[in-house]
Amino acid sequence: MATNRLSNATGTAAFLPSTTTIRAGWLISGLVVLFLLVDGIMKVLRTDVSIEATVEFGYPQNQVAWIGLALLVCTLLYAIPRTAVLGAILLTGYLGGAIASQVRIEEPAFLFAALIGVLAWTGLGLRDERARMLFR
């Protein structure tokens, strides 16, 4: 019976994820990236919906595109395998700011931003050994 186990540099057993696990990670990550890219692009293009929502959170209208650009950079870093861990860390900061902004105006939808953050790390953990190492 074959196992998905190997010995890592420290001599402890490490488990190799199955192909299904890696695919699930990419699927979850892909959905997170898709959602965040749409949100970021809408902000960069300064659509009416994104301007209204951002101003409602207390940010000046002239900062909407910059906020969107920051989101796009973080999301692209997350989507690229080589920089995915850095991207996840930056997205965590971005989403933390979104949560703080929503809590400040007593918006109950702050849980959605938290869910996106959890999904981002779950997807990354399923697809990337470096991310799994952060949690050992």
Secondary structure, DSSP 8 states (H G I E B T S, - for coil): ---SEEE-TTSSEEE---HHHHHHHHHHHHHHHHHHHHHHHHHHTT-HHHHHHHHHTT--GGGHHHHHHHHHHHHHHHHSGGGHHHHHHHHHHHHHHHHHHHHHTT-TTHHHHHHHHHHHHHHHHHH-HHHHHHT-
